[in-house]
């Protein structure tokens, strides 16, 4: 799942070398993938009105549900 988030993020930004994805599990058992990027590329990851970020979260949520897990994405 981490590779999926990283692949999507790297293909959206101008500086793909500066993308880093970390994963952590919170107290409710949800895996949170935190995407860090260049400040200039942050708008490209979020998109207009957050549409791109919402689409990424939807993909991750669907893929994780298929594997019986819970996951979300946060852009740092």
C-alpha positions, -999 to +999 in steps of 0.1 A: +000+000+000+029+023+008+043+018-027+009+027-042+008+060-024+044+068-033+038+059-070+007+081-072+024+110-054+056+109-075+036+110-107+017+141-097+045+165-086+074+183-104+100+171-078+094+134-074+127+128-056+115+149-026+085+126-020+086+105+012+059+083+025+058+071+061+033+048+077+021+045+112-007+028+130-029+048+154-047+035+185-078+025+165-058+002+142-060+025+112-028+028+092-020+064+084+003+071+054+019+105+057+031+121+024+059+147+027+068+168-003+084+200-015+063+230-004+059+240-041+043+207-049+019+206-021-009+222-041-005+196-068-010+168-043-041+185-027-057+197-059-085+222-064-108+221-034-089+189-022-102+168-051-069+151-058-062+144-021-098+130-018-092+107-048-060+094-034-077+087-001-105+069-019-081+046-037-062+038-006-094+032+014-107+008-013-075-011-017-070-015+021-107-026+025-101-053-001-072-066+021-093-064+053-074-034+067-082+002+073-060+030+060-060+067+052-036+093+037-025+126+052-004+152+033+021+168+056 
